[in-house]
Amino acid sequence: MQGILGARSGASRAPLLVLFTQQIVARAEPPPPLVGAGTRWLHSGSSGREHDEEDEAVPYADVPRPGRRWERKPWVTPMKVLIRRAKEERQARRENPCRVLEHPPDNGLLVPHLVEVAHRVNTARERLLHGLTRLVEGEDAIPVKRCRFCAEVHVGRVGHEIRTCEGRDSAARNSLHVWRPGTVRDVVGFPYCYHLFDRVGKPRVVHKEKYDVPRLPTILELCIQAGVDVESYPTKRRTRPVNSIEGRIVDFEPDEADNSEAETLPESETPACAPLPSPLVPTAICSASPDAGNEQEQEEEMTVPELATRTLQSWLDMRSGAARLMKKYRVHTCGYCPEVQVGPKGHKVRMCKATKHQQRDGQHAWQEATVDDLVRPSYVWHVADPGDDSPLANELKRYYGKAPAVVELCVQAGAPVPAAFRSMMRLDVVPPARDEYDLVA
């Protein structure tokens, strides 16, 4: 028996050596590029080879999934980079404890090339609010629905039947939404933050000042700090840079309490502005300009598709301009709740009620913010046929696309679909009928 086994084992050595050698060579060669499960390529046309630049292959983009409530938001800048920056600043402070800050806006001065960007962002914000008000509350209004128990929003005549409600008593309703009429605030959300009169001299709001310091939309506060002057929210403008003595800001520029220019203006030339907006009503703050009447007349003469196109472009311009401003002007957000603060540091108001707030004594866990924290995109399900009164079915939810509520509202009003949201809205997918969904692979 041993001889037979030995003969068999010896005879099989040669093919095993060849197979082992082939495996080593295969491992040495670089593997072919893999296509991830989350990446999907869209091709136009039957052959997939002849297509224009607009219809060329683009990767499929899905809506970012919201994080869990007990998890912290992902860091925009890696923690190792933040630690290295802190060590470099500490070393520079030890080597030169008394120094003049040179780079704006850390020295209290404005960034010259961003002042015009701030004005454009503020103008785009006002146009966006005016356009959304006409599209939602005008004569040819597009219905917007809002769930009574959660933050779900739907743009369409009939609310969808997708079971995604996580509000109160959702288990008794089988996670179905209870729809009610929505407003402009449900379409676009601007978080509020504290206004800083002196962003360098006093960058933080303490807990005792939470009722004394006014709050305003974060996007407007960013524009004010970048160079936009609003009469309702005064701010300090410096002409000379500040000094840093052992990490503390020292300003040797005398305070100018009297605004001579504002006092010399007669009452007829003083721009009339509306009262402070309430946080419940997202109205735009008045900015007196000679072309305001002409723009209002042009808006009245616009058709609904033209108004929708202009509103959508204003939303895109506002987000792109805010992203440029945030590269220079710091914006912080809480890592566990949606609180946002514009300035060098976050405030110290103990108002956080998110996860682990007991360990922080109610204070926020501040970190770097993104554009989505500043201008929150409320994602809604895409309705391919707005005239169809049949609601979206829960069984076919994997065939439906999603888009920000502003994009979906403007597209239903007649605006063209932006190229960045075509794959997200799944325009190339034809959902099956309700009695055919189980027959589709």
Salt bridges, closest charged atoms under 4 A:
GLU116 OE2 - ARG120 NH1 3.34
GLU152 OE2 - HIS160 NE2 3.35
GLU161 OE1 - ARG434 NH2 3.43
GLU166 OE1 - ARG69 NH2 3.99
ASP169 OD2 - ARG168 NH1 3.88
ASP186 OD1 - ARG146 NH1 2.79
ASP198 OD1 - ARG238 NH1 2.78
GLU209 OE1 - LYS202 NZ 3.02
GLU221 OE1 - HIS195 ND1 2.73
ASP229 OD1 - ARG237 NH2 3.02
ASP251 OD2 - LYS236 NZ 3.57
ASP251 OD2 - ARG238 NE 2.82
ASP255 OD1 - LYS236 NZ 2.91
GLU295 OE2 - ARG127 NH2 3.45
GLU299 OE2 - ARG310 NH1 3.80
GLU339 OE2 - ARG215 NH1 3.55
GLU339 OE2 - HIS347 NE2 3.24
ASP372 OD1 - ARG319 NH2 2.87
ASP373 OD1 - LYS73 NZ 3.96
ASP389 OD1 - ARG157 NH1 3.61
GLU408 OE1 - HIS382 ND1 2.81
